[in-house]
Amino acid sequence: MTGQVAVGLEQPHIVIVGSGFAGFHCAWRLSASLRRHRARATITMISPIDYLLYTPLLPEVAGGVIDPRLVAIPLADTLPRVRLVRGYVDAVDIAARTLAFRDQEATTRQLGWDRLVLTPGSITRLHDIPGLADNARGLKSIAQALYLRDHILEQFELARADTDPDRAAARRTVVVVGSSYSGTELIGQLCAMAQTAARRFGFAPEDLRLILVERSGRMMPEIGPTLAARAERQLRGRGVQIRTGVTLTNVAPDHVDLSDGTRIGTCTVAWVAGVSASPLIHTLGLDTLHGRLRVEPDLHVPDTTGVFAAGDAAAVPDLTTSGDITAPTAQHAIRQGAVLADNVMATLTGAAARPYRHRNLGTVVDLGPGFAVANPLNVQLSGHLAKAVTRGYHLYAIPRAGNRWAVGMAYLADLMFSRQLVSLGLAPSSIARFAASETFEFADNQSARCNPTTNRPPNERTKTMTPQQQSDSADNWPLPAEPKVLVFDVNETLIDFESMTPLFERVLGDGRALREWLGHLIMYSMTATLSGLYVDYFTLGPGLLKMVGDIHGVTISEKDAALIKEGMLTMPAHPDVKKGLTLLRDKGFRLVTLTNSPPTPGGPTPLEHAGLKEFFEDHQYSIEACRVYKPAAAVYHYVAQEEGVPPSSCMMVAAHVWDTVGAQAAGYSSALITRPGNAPLHVPGLPQPNVIVADLEALGHELVGPGVNA
Ligand SMILES: Cc1cc2nc3c(=O)[nH]c(=O)nc-3n(C[C@H](O)[C@H](O)[C@H](O)COP(=O)(O)OP(=O)(O)OC[C@H]3O[C@@H](n4cnc5c(N)ncnc54)[C@H](O)[C@@H]3O)c2cc1C
C-alpha cells in the first residue's frame, strides 16, 4: 500500500476455493512442490473458515467425546506459505479469470486468478419435506455437531421438569435420518452420550428413545453386508430402534411423521441423508454429472484453461471401476488433492499431467464405547480390534501433530473417565441451520450488522482487491482485509515523547537518557506481562527513572520521579496529527486509540491535553482493561470485539514495530509511522507493516476510505 512495499502480482496466481480435504492437500503439496522446483507462484486459499475440518470425527464431537477445537486443523499453522483469505465464493467468471466472494461482513470482493482449483465440497442434500430445513439439523460443521450435543442435553434437562408426559417423552427422543457410515456413527455416539446423561438425570433406560430412520432397505452399503449386520446387532443391543424402508414426510418442532403413517414425538432430528455438490458448482454454467462438476481423469475442467476441480464437488471418473465416478469421501478427496497439486504444477513446468486413480482402502466406522467395524484392505473387523484400528487410523490421518496428540488424549480420557456432559450453549439453533452453517447465509450475522456498508445496495458493496493487497509481502503474511477501524497507538505515535527530553537533560545531564528510559519502559512492561504480573505505566515509569539514575550514578529525587508521570500526561501532539486524523476521518475510517497507559479518571487524559479528544470521543481504549501490555494478542482482540468487528477489519497505526508485529499476529493489518528514532525491521518470519509512512498526513493520503472502490 505504500511505495516501500511491493506492488502487483508478477507471478502466476493460483487460487484454491475451499479449505477441505481436497483443497488443503492440494495447497500443502503445491507449496512444497513450488519450493522444490524453485518455481515462483502465489497460492491463495479462499474459504469461509480458517481451518480444515476433520469431518470423520464430527460424530464424536456431537457425542461429547472430542472437543470441537481438536477437529479444526488451523490453516495458518499448516500452510505457512499460502495466503489465506476468509470468504465464501459466490461466482466465478471463467472468461475474465476472476471470482467474487463475500467476506465475513457480507461485503463482496473480487479476486483475479491464473489457475483456479475448485474444491468447495458438498452440502447436506435436503429433500422437499415440510419443516425439514427449519426443524432438523445436519452434521457438516462444528456448529451443527455442537448444537446437537447441547440441544440433546438441554432437552433432557427440560424433560425432567416437564409436567406434560408426551412432551417430556418427545424431549427424550432423538431421531437420526440416514444410515450411511456418518449417520450410523452419529446414532452410535448419541446413544452413548444419551445413556450417560440418562443416568445423570435419573431416567430409566426405557425412557430414552434413539431411532435411526433409513429409506433404503439396508444400512451402511459402504461397508458390506456382514459388517453392516454386526453394526446393526450392536446398535439394537444398545436399545437403538432401526426403522428401514421409511422416510420422513413432515418435520415439526415436537414430532416427525413417517411415510408409513406413524408419528414419533421428538424434539431432536438429525438429518444425515446424503450430500450434494456445493451450490457454487451450479452457478458456473459448466457441464455437470449427478450435480457434480464434470472433470477429466486428470481433474482438469473441460472447455476451460487452467481450471481444475476435485473432491465432493467434482464428478471424478473412477478409473478402477468402468463408467463410475468416485464416491464423496475424504479418502478420495485427500488423494485427489495431491493429483491436483501435481497437475497444476505441471501447467507451470510444462510436465505431463497424470490421471487420478485410487482403489478404495476400506472404511472405518466408530460406533461408541468398545465397538467399531472396519474393513481395511478388505479385512473384515469388528469389536475392540476394529475400534483400535479406527482410532489408530484417525490419529495417523489428522494432518497436524498438535491436534493428533490432543485427540489421542481425548481418546485416553474416554477410556478412563465417563463422558463430560456439558451444554456450552455456544452453537444456537440459528447458527446450526443448514443455510447458515453450510452456505454461510447469516440472517443474524453480528459482524454484518456492525458493518456500515452492509446496508448499501450490493453493487456499492463490491470491492476489488488492490494490486497492493494481492501483492506478495516480504514473508507471505496473510492478506489483510481492507481496514475499517484505525487503531492508533498514543505515546510517540500521536503525542511527542521527545517533549520530555528537557526533564532528562536536567535530572540526568543527558537528553539521550530519554530513549534509554523508554527502552526500559517497553522491556519491563513486557516482562510484567510475560511473568503474569501487572503494574501500570505511571507506577513503572517513575521506578524506571530511578533505575536509570542508579545506572548513571545519579540519585533521582521523589519530586523528579513524580514529574515523569506529569510529563507522560501532558505531551503535545505531533504537528502532522490533527491534519492526518481529519483526513482519515473524512475518508470514513473509524478512529480509535489503544494505549499502554492506564486511564486517568477525573483528570484530563493525554489526548485531551494534546487537543485530540474530539477525534476519538468514546473510542479510547487502555490495555488496563486486560491488564496485559501490548503486543499481547488479547488487547488487540479486545479492541476489535469492543468495536464489533473482526480483527481483520482493524489496522494498527503505531510508531513502534513491536506494536505492528503484535497487531498483525493478532489478525490486524498495520501501518508504521517512522517517527524519529523508529524504523522498519526487516527480519524474515516477522510480518512487515502493510504501510510505512513518515507521518499521519502521509497515511491519510495513502489509505483509500471504506466503501470506496480501490
Ligand atoms: C459427519 C461426516 C463424517 C464423515 N466421515 C468420513 C470418513 O470417515 N471417511 C471418509 O473418507 N469420508 C468421510 N466423510 C466425507 C468427507 O468429509 C468428504 O468426502 C470430504 O470432506 C470431501 O472433501 P472436499 O475437500 O471435497 O470438501 P470439504 O471437506 O467439505 O471441504 C469443502 C471446503 O470448501 C469450503 N467452501 C464451500 N463452499 C465454498 C465457497 N462457495 N467458497 C469458498 N469456500 C467454500 C468449505 O467451507 C470447506 O472448507 C464424512 C463426512 C461427514 C459430514
The ligand as a Gaussian input file, in Angstrom:
#p B3LYP/6-31G(d) Opt

LIG

0 1
 C      -20.031000     -36.372000       9.580000
 C      -19.168000     -36.807000       8.449000
 C      -18.318000     -37.886000       8.600000
 C      -17.525000     -38.304000       7.560000
 N      -16.690000     -39.370000       7.738000
 C      -15.883000     -39.757000       6.736000
 C      -14.984000     -40.846000       6.908000
 O      -14.930000     -41.449000       7.984000
 N      -14.195000     -41.191000       5.864000
 C      -14.232000     -40.539000       4.663000
 O      -13.486000     -40.907000       3.749000
 N      -15.084000     -39.511000       4.463000
 C      -15.894000     -39.109000       5.465000
 N      -16.759000     -38.063000       5.270000
 C      -16.834000     -37.430000       3.948000
 C      -15.774000     -36.372000       3.806000
 O      -15.875000     -35.454000       4.846000
 C      -15.922000     -35.635000       2.481000
 O      -15.975000     -36.548000       1.429000
 C      -14.742000     -34.713000       2.284000
 O      -14.748000     -33.762000       3.303000
 C      -14.778000     -34.034000       0.922000
 O      -13.677000     -33.190000       0.826000
 P      -13.762000     -31.851000      -0.037000
 O      -12.436000     -31.209000       0.064000
 O      -14.298000     -32.138000      -1.369000
 O      -14.864000     -30.991000       0.699000
 P      -14.944000     -30.479000       2.191000
 O      -14.013000     -31.223000       3.069000
 O      -16.379000     -30.465000       2.529000
 O      -14.416000     -29.003000       2.093000
 C      -15.058000     -28.013000       1.346000
 C      -14.444000     -26.695000       1.734000
 O      -14.896000     -25.684000       0.879000
 C      -15.401000     -24.586000       1.632000
 N      -16.429000     -23.991000       0.797000
 C      -17.646000     -24.463000       0.494000
 N      -18.267000     -23.635000      -0.364000
 C      -17.417000     -22.625000      -0.603000
 C      -17.488000     -21.447000      -1.386000
 N      -18.548000     -21.174000      -2.145000
 N      -16.447000     -20.588000      -1.359000
 C      -15.345000     -20.852000      -0.605000
 N      -15.223000     -21.966000       0.140000
 C      -16.242000     -22.840000       0.131000
 C      -15.902000     -25.232000       2.906000
 O      -16.000000     -24.297000       3.942000
 C      -14.809000     -26.250000       3.131000
 O      -13.688000     -25.637000       3.713000
 C      -17.568000     -37.625000       6.316000
 C      -18.413000     -36.525000       6.163000
 C      -19.194000     -36.110000       7.218000
 C      -20.084000     -34.911000       7.055000

